[in-house]
């Protein structure tokens, strides 16, 4: 029982380590030290009552799992996150999907799994379409095989995907899954597979993650602080040499920081606003953007809805000939593959 409790604690610590290290700079040494300590704890446990430990880990490896393999995966992913964020744009670019993509596209992850697939889950989830996308990405079918897949019914796709994954160590990312019902419809297609197979969610609804795996500890990217928000805005709004030297005109910085606060720490709103301001060269133009943001904010009074006001403003700022193009593309579902002929 002692071994089980310690294993549970170790897994909990590793989860928290993953969550917190993502948002801290310069912590690589500390992370490496904690990794070493956790591994030493595991070695100590293995030298102890090995039979009891094996029973406990086998119980958990069949479900959500707190097995040694899961812990090792956590440690590897913690290290990947720290490294990839250090090589990228930093905390300002972190979002649910960005974070998941950094892990999904990392070489260590690619080598660990035999096959992998990424599927966006629309709000109106069409199960057959999602299963077809996953099957195609996992198996890379030929043209003839693709035609056969296109003819399969939903239940046939479920069985085919299940049979394909049953003997493989796989990674499947379900991006932006929003409802418990969507997971209930999809999960029948995913067998346990080889030990180490993983399904990763990104979701705006924490309850969906906990519904799918009550033992999980979801990673929640926090809202950016005012200073982090200003830093991200500057990267998008000013030239690189100005950003590097922090040589911002004082009157622009005052206006910019006022607009930043209205974005509520949301990276998407800040990136859109920054790209819009990059096209405005004079102080008068920046003041006009600020006035327009205030007008749009009056339409979105709910807390943390600054992103909608900025997105609405970005649409109104489009040239007249691009507005119908934008609206036309809005007819297609999110993340949909648009056929060339249909678009023309």
FENDA-V733116 format. One record per residue. N is the residue number from 1. RES is the residue in three letters. SS is DSSP state (~ for helix, > for strand, _ for the rest). Layout:
n=[N:N]
res=[RES:RES]
ss=[SS:SS]
This chain:
n=[1:2:3:4:5:6:7:8:9:10:11:12:13:14:15:16:17:18:19:20:21:22:23:24:25:26:27:28:29:30:31:32:33:34:35:36:37:38:39:40:41:42:43:44:45:46:47:48:49:50:51:52:53:54:55:56:57:58:59:60:61:62:63:64:65:66:67:68:69:70:71:72:73:74:75:76:77:78:79:80:81:82:83:84:85:86:87:88:89:90:91:92:93:94:95:96:97:98:99:100:101:102:103:104:105:106:107:108:109:110:111:112:113:114:115:116:117:118:119:120:121:122:123:124:125:126:127:128:129:130:131:132:133:134:135:136:137:138:139:140:141:142:143:144:145:146:147:148:149:150:151:152:153:154:155:156:157:158:159:160:161:162:163:164:165:166:167:168:169:170:171:172:173:174:175:176:177:178:179:180:181:182:183:184:185:186:187:188:189:190:191:192:193:194:195:196:197:198:199:200:201:202:203:204:205:206:207:208:209:210:211:212:213:214:215:216:217:218:219:220:221:222:223:224:225:226:227:228:229:230:231:232:233:234:235:236:237:238:239:240:241:242:243:244:245:246:247:248:249:250:251:252:253:254:255:256:257:258:259:260:261:262:263:264:265:266:267:268:269:270:271:272:273:274:275:276:277:278:279:280:281:282:283:284:285:286:287:288:289:290:291:292:293:294:295:296:297:298:299:300:301:302:303:304:305:306:307:308:309:310:311:312:313:314:315:316:317:318:319:320:321:322:323:324:325:326:327:328:329:330:331:332:333:334:335:336:337:338:339:340:341:342:343:344]
res=[UNK:UNK:UNK:UNK:UNK:UNK:UNK:UNK:UNK:UNK:UNK:UNK:UNK:UNK:UNK:UNK:UNK:UNK:UNK:UNK:UNK:UNK:UNK:UNK:UNK:UNK:UNK:UNK:UNK:UNK:UNK:UNK:UNK:UNK:UNK:UNK:UNK:UNK:UNK:UNK:UNK:UNK:UNK:UNK:UNK:UNK:UNK:UNK:UNK:UNK:UNK:UNK:UNK:UNK:UNK:UNK:UNK:UNK:UNK:UNK:UNK:UNK:UNK:UNK:UNK:UNK:UNK:UNK:UNK:UNK:UNK:UNK:UNK:UNK:UNK:UNK:UNK:UNK:UNK:UNK:UNK:UNK:UNK:UNK:UNK:UNK:UNK:UNK:UNK:UNK:UNK:UNK:UNK:UNK:UNK:UNK:UNK:UNK:UNK:UNK:UNK:UNK:UNK:UNK:UNK:UNK:UNK:UNK:UNK:UNK:UNK:UNK:UNK:UNK:UNK:UNK:UNK:UNK:UNK:UNK:UNK:UNK:UNK:UNK:UNK:UNK:UNK:UNK:UNK:UNK:UNK:UNK:UNK:UNK:UNK:UNK:UNK:UNK:UNK:UNK:UNK:UNK:UNK:UNK:UNK:UNK:UNK:UNK:UNK:UNK:UNK:UNK:UNK:UNK:UNK:UNK:UNK:UNK:UNK:UNK:UNK:UNK:UNK:UNK:UNK:UNK:UNK:UNK:UNK:UNK:UNK:UNK:UNK:UNK:UNK:UNK:UNK:UNK:UNK:UNK:UNK:UNK:UNK:UNK:UNK:UNK:UNK:UNK:UNK:UNK:UNK:UNK:UNK:UNK:UNK:UNK:UNK:UNK:UNK:UNK:UNK:UNK:UNK:UNK:UNK:UNK:UNK:UNK:UNK:UNK:UNK:UNK:UNK:UNK:UNK:UNK:UNK:UNK:UNK:UNK:UNK:UNK:UNK:UNK:UNK:UNK:UNK:UNK:UNK:UNK:UNK:UNK:UNK:UNK:UNK:UNK:UNK:UNK:UNK:UNK:UNK:UNK:UNK:UNK:UNK:UNK:UNK:UNK:UNK:UNK:UNK:UNK:UNK:UNK:UNK:UNK:UNK:UNK:UNK:UNK:UNK:UNK:UNK:UNK:UNK:UNK:UNK:UNK:UNK:UNK:UNK:UNK:UNK:UNK:UNK:UNK:UNK:UNK:UNK:UNK:UNK:UNK:UNK:UNK:UNK:UNK:UNK:UNK:UNK:UNK:UNK:UNK:UNK:UNK:UNK:UNK:UNK:UNK:UNK:UNK:UNK:UNK:UNK:UNK:UNK:UNK:UNK:UNK:UNK:UNK:UNK:UNK:UNK:UNK:UNK:UNK:UNK:UNK:UNK:UNK:UNK:UNK:UNK:UNK:UNK:UNK:UNK:UNK:UNK:UNK:UNK:UNK:UNK:UNK:UNK:UNK:UNK:UNK:UNK:UNK:UNK:UNK:UNK:UNK]
ss=[_:~:~:~:~:~:~:~:~:~:~:~:~:~:~:~:~:~:~:~:~:_:_:_:_:_:_:~:~:~:~:~:~:~:~:~:~:~:~:~:~:~:~:~:~:~:~:_:_:~:~:~:~:~:~:~:~:~:~:~:~:_:_:_:_:_:_:~:~:~:~:~:~:~:~:~:~:~:~:~:~:~:~:~:~:~:~:_:_:_:~:~:~:_:_:~:~:~:~:~:~:~:~:~:_:_:~:~:~:~:~:~:_:_:>:>:>:>:>:>:_:_:_:_:_:_:~:~:~:~:~:~:~:~:~:~:~:~:~:_:_:_:~:~:~:~:~:~:~:~:~:_:_:~:~:~:~:~:~:~:~:~:~:~:~:_:_:_:_:>:>:>:>:>:>:_:_:_:_:~:~:~:~:~:~:~:~:~:~:_:_:_:_:_:_:_:_:>:>:>:>:>:_:_:_:~:~:~:~:~:~:~:_:_:_:_:_:_:_:_:_:_:_:_:_:~:~:~:~:~:~:~:~:~:~:~:~:_:_:~:~:~:~:~:~:_:_:_:_:~:~:~:~:~:~:~:~:~:~:~:~:_:_:_:_:_:~:~:~:~:~:~:~:~:~:~:~:_:_:_:_:_:~:~:~:~:~:~:~:~:~:~:~:~:~:~:~:_:_:_:_:_:_:_:_:~:~:~:~:~:~:~:~:~:~:~:_:_:_:~:~:~:~:~:~:~:~:~:~:_:_:_:_:_:_:_:_:_:_:~:~:~:~:_]
